[in-house]
Amino acid sequence: MKFTNTSIRLVSICSFALLAQACNAATMEKQAEAKPADAAKAESLSDENRLTLKKGQYLSIILPETKEDSDAARQKYYKSAFPLGAKFGLKRENVLLITDHIVSDYKPSGVLFFSYPDAASEAGLSSHADWPAIKAQRPNAWSELNVHSAELSQDLDLKFDPEKSYTLVVAWTNPKKTDDYQRYLKGIETSLNEVGGRFIYKMKNPKYESLSGTESPAQLTFVEWDTLDGFTKLRNSDGYKAAAPYFTSGVKKVEFYRMTTVPKK
């Protein structure tokens, strides 16, 4: 896989600067869990590769496209945004590196996961008197910054495996065919599993923030793949071919990204 300098720089900044700013007030608690049979696999799926949240928590998924020569502007934003956010329980959870922009109008470098204790905490930050002025700094640091947020309806425990790949589809659905996209996803699931893929998280009807002011998407769908050619195999399957017309009729726009875990230094 190829990693651009811009991608590495963004992930480095977000992994360390954001973590330092956002999490100073929080204490990370290790979670007790039964050891899996494969000890080597357990080691590779350490806490830094996990996203573990409880039902009722509020999850924000951020796709940023960094402006060139904007390090100082980002640092200024971090220094004001994250200390305030930490007061409302904002916490950096994890990051995936985007390796391929398969379908996209812009070039985000990563997918960042942040959490709040609940929706009320996020609302408290959003309504804080200082927040509008802080948000107004974003265009100085990013060409685009899309934030998708939703309350979790069930517990979430994702284990991002460095040996696997991940894809994200952000879908804007056809308002005249509102059920067709779900028919498509249901129709491909058996074939998806057969070629070594699996749905791992779907965020539906997120609260959406965008510098460009674009319309809110209907769903974010994450898939884990055992192999890089999994999607090609899926497209050649009978199940995919049968369900594809529902995708055509049910979707008016998509963004499609391939991701991996951040390489260890």
Buried (B, 14 or more C-beta within 10 A) or exposed (E): EEBEEEBBEBBEBBBEBBBEBBBEEEEEEEEEEEEEEEEEEBEEBEEEBBBBBEEEBBBBBBBBBBBEEBBEBBEBBBEBBBBBBBEBBBBBBBBBBBBBBBEBEBBBBBBBBBBBBBBEBBBBBBEBEEBEEBBEBBBEBBBBBBBBBBBBEEEBEBBBBEEBBBBBBBBBBBEEBEEBBBBBBEBBBEBBEEBBBBBBBBBEEBBBBBBEEEEEBBBBBBBBBBBBEBBEBBEEBEBBEEBBEBBEBBBBBBBBBBBBBBEEE
